[in-house]
Amino acid sequence: MAEQRAGGRLTPPEWLTQGLRPQSAPVPWAAVVRAGIAMSAPLAVGFAVDEPTYGALVSMGALAGVIGDTADAYRMRLLNIAVPQLFGAIGVTLGTLAYGHGWLAVGVLTFVALVSGMISTIGAVASVSGLLLLLQAVVGAGLPMPDPWWTAPLLLTLGGLFVLVLTLIAWPLRGGVPERDAVADTYRAVAGLLEAAGRDTQTYDASRQAVTQALNTAYDLVLARRARDHGRRSPLVRLLAQLNVVVPLVESAPAAHLRGRPLPPEIPAAVRELADAVAQSRTGGVSELELHLPEPTSQSGRAVDHALRHAAAVVLSADPDAGTLDDRLGRPAALGARVRRATRNVLLSKASWRYGLRLALCIGLAQALVSLIAVPRSYWVALTVVFVLKPDFGSVFSRAVQRAFGTALGLVVAAAVLAELERGWWDVPVMLVLAALIPAFTAKGYAFQTAAITPVILLLSDILNHQGFGLVLPRLYDSLIGCAIALLAGYLLWPESWNTRVGARLADTVADTAGYVECAFGPPDPLGERQRQRLRRRLYRDLSVVRSEFQRALTEPPPTGPRAAAWWPLVVATERIVDATTAARVRINHGAQPPDEAEVADVAQELRELAAGLRTSDTLVEVRTDLPRDDESVLAPLRQEVAAARAVASPARPRG
């Protein structure tokens, strides 16, 4: 239902239009150049040797590589592009063999959809692999491919490998740079957090979220390589030490913020200087840096000063101390163990089977529909279902709306290209421009990515089947049919899609927070300290995931979207509870009186009762357990945050 605003104008609801606004993001110029070259060069070669069909297939494979080129580190790019190409080759082979066989093609694509959906739940690389497996199977079953059967898989794989080669050209010169930049960006984010400490709470919360994201990214990049790098003197080991010592600096920020006074500007300036040293791999003494640090006058100030001096010593040291080298999130297991664990999880997970069956049902319906009804170039219906039903890409409902909008926008461009230009050498510069827009528009949102991909696929499809301007309107109809199938069979028939219990996910995090409170005030031995830091990092990572899930739920139609909006303040309250716990621990480390065990137990019990209440209701519930009233305790700020969370979790009462 449209919302009425002042002045009598009707505007669509927020949850419907949120995904249609372009996001603010920098243009990835390197990816733009790679995409333009990777997809236009094969076409030029194809026209030069009088085999435009072969050139179009290589460009289509390059498109898959461009979509999968989302990582920063070169090793991760190798996995993100090369592994999915193998699955894409398998998919197009199965689709090509089933082409023109009617109900056999329906069965093959339904089975491929089941497998694709199940493996997509493993992780990021598996998700892209599952996407390409099904995507290429749909294309192979819907478009005539050249003989013999292995030609199409070979050409598509060649296109993906071409993107990989373009991506890895700079590896010998820039190896390790993405990891180093990620660690330096973490220091810069921490500088922003310390600058915001003691000031506006909203600004501080946003800075804390930026630090969490930066830490997650840096640890993911560094620990992914740490699994294969065991030398103590390698650059990677030094980066791990530099990343680990920024954690105490992050932990000191909540204590400084709760004090309510801004830190001296020399402190964030010194952290930014450390960030530059990390980015430039600079080593040397710390005397110059020490001259710029003011004398601390409080417990929180001493905590920041101690953490900053320790970070400076490690960052500027050529040989980090062994105590800074532990993996705060745990070193990744060996590849074989991870494969066995992932296989077991896929086969035994209810969520994996549920998503696989959901995707298989929609693909089966789409393929059966186009087998019973004459739909020209019908592969586009199933193709739309594939893109809309990706679970890790966002809300199915929102993606269906964005897909329809993006397709309509892309068809306007495609119509102009197909109507005004004849197939031939002009396709090369046109493809150069259109392909370059894909990474640029992808950063703006899914609707804009769809708008950029649509004319590219239509241009390549026209080179393969020579249908010309007649492709435009059928593609719009096919997209609308695919969106309708995804909404009906992939959304409305699955209650968890439109009746998500957002509180259940938050309840688990609140319960974990209770465990963190108990761990934070345990004995101050080194083993307990490492365990506490590891718990804190995992808890903030979980909170980041919860925040993403809630933001995704906000784009759902009622009742899910409004319900998520009602729970949103409790997400923020939980983050502040973790901050207050960390601040109390930091104060104790620098001279404050530790709390009584009974007081810690009462706070943890309060949080567990709150978590239990969240699990038993779809609406916000009230928890009335009283906490101690000793305002002199180091836990006083933590008790205030718990009380605030309890108030947020209370149902609204009518006035009067």
Stockholm file with secondary structure:
# STOCKHOLM 1.0

chainA/1-656         MAEQRAGGRLTPPEWLTQGLRPQSAPVPWAAVVRAGIAMSAPLAVGFAVDEPTYGALVSMGALAGVIGDTADAYRMRLLNIAVPQLFGAIGVTLGTLAYGHGWLAVGVLTFVALVSGMISTIGAVASVSGLLLLLQAVVGAGLPMPDPWWTAPLLLTLGGLFVLVLTLIAWPLRGGVPERDAVADTYRAVAGLLEAAGRDTQTYDASRQAVTQALNTAYDLVLARRARDHGRRSPLVRLLAQLNVVVPLVESAPAAHLRGRPLPPEIPAAVRELADAVAQSRTGGVSELELHLPEPTSQSGRAVDHALRHAAAVVLSADPDAGTLDDRLGRPAALGARVRRATRNVLLSKASWRYGLRLALCIGLAQALVSLIAVPRSYWVALTVVFVLKPDFGSVFSRAVQRAFGTALGLVVAAAVLAELERGWWDVPVMLVLAALIPAFTAKGYAFQTAAITPVILLLSDILNHQGFGLVLPRLYDSLIGCAIALLAGYLLWPESWNTRVGARLADTVADTAGYVECAFGPPDPLGERQRQRLRRRLYRDLSVVRSEFQRALTEPPPTGPRAAAWWPLVVATERIVDATTAARVRINHGAQPPDEAEVADVAQELRELAAGLRTSDTLVEVRTDLPRDDESVLAPLRQEVAAARAVASPARPRG
#=GR chainA/1-656 SS CCEECTTSCEECCHHHHGGGSCCCCCCCHHHHHHHHHHHHHHHHHHHHTTCHHHHHHHHHHHHHHHHHCCCSSHHHHHHHHHHHHHHHHHHHHHHHHHTTCTHHHHHHHHHHHHHHHHHTTSCHHHHHHHHHHHHHHHHHHHSCCCSSTTHHHHHHHHHHHHHHHHHHTTHHHHTTHHHHHHHHHHHHHHHHHHHHTTSCHHHHHHHHHHHHHHHHHHHHHHHHHHTTCCCTTSHHHHHHHHHHTHHHHHHHHHHHHHHTSCCCTHHHHHHHHHHHHHHTTCCCCSHHHHTTCCCCCSHHHHHHHHHHHHHHHHHTCSSCCGGGCSCTTCCCCCHHHHHHHHHHHHHHCHHHHHHHHHHHHHHHHHHHHHHHTTCTTTHHHHHHHHHHTCGGGSCHHHHHHHHHHHHHHHHHHHHHHHHHCCSSTTHHHHHHHHHHHHHHHHTTCHHHHHHHHHHHHHHHHHHHHCCGGGGHHHHHHHHHHHHHHHHIIIIITCHHHHSCCHHHHHHHHHHHHHHHHHHHTSCCCHHHHHHHHHHHHHHHHHHHHHHHHHHHHTTSCTTHHHHHHHHHHHHHHHHHHHHHHHHHHHHHHTTCCCCCHHHHHHHHHHHHHHHHHHHTCSSCCCCCCCCCCCTTSTTHHHHHHHHHHHHHTSCCCCCC
#=GC SS_cons         CCEECTTSCEECCHHHHGGGSCCCCCCCHHHHHHHHHHHHHHHHHHHHTTCHHHHHHHHHHHHHHHHHCCCSSHHHHHHHHHHHHHHHHHHHHHHHHHTTCTHHHHHHHHHHHHHHHHHTTSCHHHHHHHHHHHHHHHHHHHSCCCSSTTHHHHHHHHHHHHHHHHHHTTHHHHTTHHHHHHHHHHHHHHHHHHHHTTSCHHHHHHHHHHHHHHHHHHHHHHHHHHTTCCCTTSHHHHHHHHHHTHHHHHHHHHHHHHHTSCCCTHHHHHHHHHHHHHHTTCCCCSHHHHTTCCCCCSHHHHHHHHHHHHHHHHHTCSSCCGGGCSCTTCCCCCHHHHHHHHHHHHHHCHHHHHHHHHHHHHHHHHHHHHHHTTCTTTHHHHHHHHHHTCGGGSCHHHHHHHHHHHHHHHHHHHHHHHHHCCSSTTHHHHHHHHHHHHHHHHTTCHHHHHHHHHHHHHHHHHHHHCCGGGGHHHHHHHHHHHHHHHHIIIIITCHHHHSCCHHHHHHHHHHHHHHHHHHHTSCCCHHHHHHHHHHHHHHHHHHHHHHHHHHHHTTSCTTHHHHHHHHHHHHHHHHHHHHHHHHHHHHHHTTCCCCCHHHHHHHHHHHHHHHHHHHTCSSCCCCCCCCCCCTTSTTHHHHHHHHHHHHHTSCCCCCC
//
